Amino acid sequence: MAALIETNDLSITFGGHTAVDSVTLTVPEKHFKSIIGPNGAGKTTFFNLLSGQLTPTKGKIYYRGKDITAFSPTKRTRAGIGRSFQITNVFPNLTVLENVRLAVQSQAGVRYQMLFHYKKYRQFEKKAMEWLSLVLLDDKRDSLAANLAHGEKRKLEIAMLLALETEVLLLDEPTAGMSLEEVPVILEVIKRIKMQGDRTIILIEHKMDMILDLSDSVMVLFNGRLLADGTPEEIMKNETVQSAYLGGLYE
Amino acid sequence: MKWLRTNKGTTLFWIVAAFLFLLPFVYESRNLMILLTQIFIFSVFAMSYDLLLGFTGIVSFGHAMFFGIGAYSIGIFMKRFEPTMLNFLLALLATLALTALVSFLVGLLTLRLKSHFYAMLTLSLSGLFLVAAEKWRSLTHGNDGFTFRVPEQFIDRTDYYLICLLIIAAVFMMLKRFTNSPLGRVLQAIRENEQRTESLGFHVLHYKIAASIVSGVLAGIAGILYAMSLRFVNTSVFSMDITLDALLMTIIGGVGTLYGAMIGAGLIEFAHDWLTGLAKEHWIFERWIIFFGIIYILVVMFFPKGIVGTLRTITWKRKKQQAVKKKEKLAG
């Protein structure tokens, strides 16, 4: 299997605090990897390093063998690494369809066209509708994003990410802050994406029981360090992981 | 018919424009003509400002600098050289080049400076232009300004009125197309959420610069029209008041809508004219700016979306109610 994303000795320090400490990992193509770890373990920081929001103090990131450590978020998105955010991050006063349509437009490379009406690009809307129906949000196309329920916003967020058609999807706690009823829907969406089988997915999740059967491999972060990396079964059996993270649950 | 229904605003615009076009032929009033010309000019200016404030979400307090560049370019060209059509075109070219250059540089600064820092910076930049216009007496005659003659094509008030009407219609159509183009849509995304736009793979800075240039050039054109309608230019074209006028017009009319900018310009100019007219009745109306202040506060408190924005919300709600009723009927 060819490695799609590789990090080498990746670290970032804020003041005296090392949030991510020499993490080295490889993610093969079409792989589903979950990152788990307690609060403050550096999961989101690690994501920010992968997606380019933060620049590492040490170490390198490779994408398809190419060094992308110095790439800006925009450049990384265009190269093929798309991410969703833990906090809901959509365009509040635009319609749901328009939110996704913008992502489709970006993917199609129509960036500086200023002479034609946007409706001329009707295929963008059609494509956007397809993504919306994939995340089960097609009946909300004309609502403003600000008026959506929290769970729907998360789904919209995922639709926008999918529309970029990036090879890699970085999903930062897609179920964060959701009511229990909404969680299965999101999982259903993630399952559908996985079933399409053409993406590499890296997922941060707290509710680990839900993602165990989805993941090809699980990696555990603790205090910024890579504690363990392996198949879900290995992780479940791993004693250090149990004491560090699962402690209370499996005693 | 379907086109009419989906493009109500545009239809209304053309009806009003046609009415205004016929007006000078049926009703002759020099004062009204001049007032309307003024409104057209400030509509163009307010729309250019709205492109920044309402569509891209850039708060600039220095929009007067582009207005002033336009006004001074035409004034200086007409004063120094013969007031011919050729020189007018040269002045226009000079304005386009200067405003494009300045707005490009100012737009570049949005990379580093966000929101109020940017506002302060543009404020001081336009202050710089104001000081330059005051001190460069050999060229600008300082504070007193100077009068100049305009090409003969622009002398007749009615003709000038019609020219301004044509220009506002052209600018409106152009901006409508611009804001509805794929690029314009990205501008609105930037207004909503800059960081998200970035992570969708758009180069935010390029878009901000594009908006800045289009807006600056249009403001320059408004400046030319303004100076030509007065045939006089002084440092007041660089003053804060001009920027504040644009701000007031867009906010009262409704940010993020081109109609709003035009309605706002109309209201403010009419109110201005009316209030100064009342000055004969009572001295307080000499200080009409006080009333503007009060109106402004009331609008921000009660209609934060402005006139057009509020109307839109109302019709949108009504539509939604109708849709719900329809559904109920079907179900029942």
Interface residues (C-beta under 8 A of the other chain):
Chain A: S51 P73 T74 T77 R78 G82 R83 N89 V90 F91 P92 N93 L94 E98 R101 L102 A103 Q105 S106 Q107 V110 R111 Y112 Q113 M114 L115 F116 H117 Y118 K119 Y121 M160 L164
Chain B: R177 F178 N180 S181 P182 L183 G184 R185 V186 Q188 A189 E192 N193 Q195 R196 T197 E198 S199 L200 G201 F202 H203 H206 A210
